[in-house]
Amino acid sequence: MVDNNMPADADAVSRGVTLFVGRMTGDPKLAWAFEGFDQAGLQRHAFAFVVAALGGPDLYLGRGMREVHASLKLRNEHFDTAVDHLLESLREVGISDGVTSDLAARLEPLRRQIVTA
């Protein structure tokens, strides 16, 4: 159950995350980072992360951002591309520009944990 104070509909977020994961795994600049990952598990983790980032409950029970991404040697362009894919996916399912702008601002501090190259 998603908190009623969350500024986005959980069903829309779920659809947006499905689009997002498809874009990430289909993007030649990023697909290599997802080789061997269970797509359904990736979607569950991404959904939990996005719900929390939008102000809903923290449903994520996995490893921290730094730990998950450390071995990937991601660069700023990887981070930017991933955020762009997420925001575009959420907008495509009807999440407002205001909400996605707020989300982008909340994601920016994670750059220091994810970008390691």
N, C-alpha and C positions, 0 to 999 in steps of 0.2 A: 504494500500500500504506500503510495507516495503522499507526502505531506500536502495538505490543501493549500499551504502557503507557497508552495513551489510555483514559480511563474510560468509553468508549461505543463501541458497535459502529458501524463505518463505514456499513453498510447502513442501520441505523436513522437515523443522522445524515443520510444522503442522502434518505431518505423524509421526515424532519423538515424538511429544508431545502426540499424541494419544497412541503410544506404551508406553510412560512413564506413563501416567495416568493409563493404564491397568496394568502395572507392579506394580505401587504403590498400587492400590486398590486390586490387587490379591496377594500381599505379606503379609503373616500372621504377619510379624513384623510391618507392617504399616497400614494394611487395617482398623483396628479399628479407626484410625484417620479420616477416610473418610466416616464412617457410617452416612447415612442420607444426604450426599451431593449430589447435582445434578451433574451427570457425565459430562453433556454438559457444565454446568457452570464452573466446575473444569477445563475442557479442555480449555475453553476460557481464564480463568484467567492464567493458566499455559502457554498458547501460548503467551499472552501479556507479561508475565514476561520474558519468554525466548527470545522473539524478542528484548526487551529492553536490556537484559543482553548480547546479541550478538552485540549490537551496533546499532540496529534499533530504530525506534521511540518508545517512551514510550506510549503504548496503554492501560496500566493498570489504571483503575479508582477505584479500590477497596481499602480496608483497608491496612494499612502498615503491613510488615512482623511480627513485634513484636506483634501487636494487634491480627493478625490472628492466630498466633501459641501459644500465651501466656497460654491459658487454657489447652493445650495438654500435657504439661510437657514432652516435647521431650528431648531425651538424644543424646549425640554425635553419638552413633551408628545409631539412626534414621536418623540424618542428613546425615551421611556418606552413608547409604543405599539409601536414596533418591537421592543424587547426583550421586551415581554409576548407579542407574536406569536411570537417565536423560542422562548421558553421553553415556551409552550403547545404549539407544534408539536412540539418535542422530547419533551415529556411524553406527548403523544398517541401517539407511536410507541414508547413504552416506556423512554425515557431517565429515569433515576431523579431524584427530587427533590433528592437530594444533589448529583448532577452538575449539574443545572440551577441550583441555588443557587450552586455554585462558579462556574459560567459567568457568572451574573448579576454576581457580585463582580468577575470579570475584565473584564466589559464596562463597568462603571461608569466607570473612568478614561478611556474613549474619549469620554465625554460632552463633554469639553473640546475634542476634535478635531472632533466632529460638530455640536454645537449652536453655531450662529453668529448666531442672531437673539435 
